[in-house]
Amino acid sequence: MSKGLSYINDAKAAIAESKNKISGNIKIFCLCNRGTVTRAIERFTSIYPEVNFILDCDYIIREGYDILINTESEFEYVSKTLLFDEDILIAMHKRNPLADKKDLCIKDLKNERFITGLRAPTVDACEEAGFTPNITFQVNDSQYVRKYVELGLGIAFTPAYSWRGTFSENVVLRNVGIKRKTYAYLPANKRIKKSVEYFLDILIEESSDARQS
């Protein structure tokens, strides 16, 4: 979308909001916790059905987004709201010898095969522990990360809230002391629409519900 067209759409949304009508588009750049964001969208659209969503998850920053969901952001923003402060667990097949090891730590994983959708966080965590991970599967779809773990093809870092309940009894989740904070950012140089404010409120509620469930 061109900047000119984006400005026109923003102007139209502003006029609609001035008439107490919540409509238009909300563009979200979402790099993590997509399940929670999706549930928030479902709740929001049941209340405001005339709002459309554009959900961008392809890891390429594009101009014109209304909300950024990420761990840390190097881009300018006017505010950030903490959504999750969660453990990052290790998922492995129950047949893995490490599944029964007490006091498991990242260093114990140096000879393992890693499956990942995001290479950088996996590499950073392992290199901080003193080794380079053997990444044998790198896929962009979290569904296949989970599938390959279920097949016993390797281990994977998995967020405690986002992926809770998505593995079968064949997979063991172990805590190795890694944390991740996820924020909702409102970017600078972008008019904050009423629809975005309302959606952020619902997203915060949905995140709280996920933590407590």
URBELBEL-V864876 format. One record per run of one state. SS is the DSSP state (2 for helix, 1 for strand, 0 for the rest). FROM is the first residue (numbers start at 1). TO is the last residue. If there is no record, write none. Layout:
ss=SS from=FROM to=TO
ss=SS from=FROM to=TO
//
This chain:
ss=0 from=1 to=2
ss=2 from=3 to=18
ss=0 from=19 to=23
ss=1 from=24 to=30
ss=0 from=31 to=33
ss=2 from=34 to=47
ss=0 from=48 to=50
ss=1 from=51 to=56
ss=0 from=57 to=66
ss=1 from=67 to=70
ss=0 from=71 to=76
ss=1 from=77 to=93
ss=0 from=94 to=96
ss=2 from=97 to=100
ss=0 from=101 to=105
ss=2 from=106 to=109
ss=0 from=110 to=112
ss=1 from=113 to=116
ss=0 from=117 to=118
ss=2 from=119 to=128
ss=0 from=129 to=133
ss=1 from=134 to=138
ss=0 from=139 to=141
ss=2 from=142 to=150
ss=0 from=151 to=154
ss=1 from=155 to=159
ss=0 from=160 to=170
ss=1 from=171 to=187
ss=0 from=188 to=193
ss=2 from=194 to=212
ss=0 from=213 to=213
//
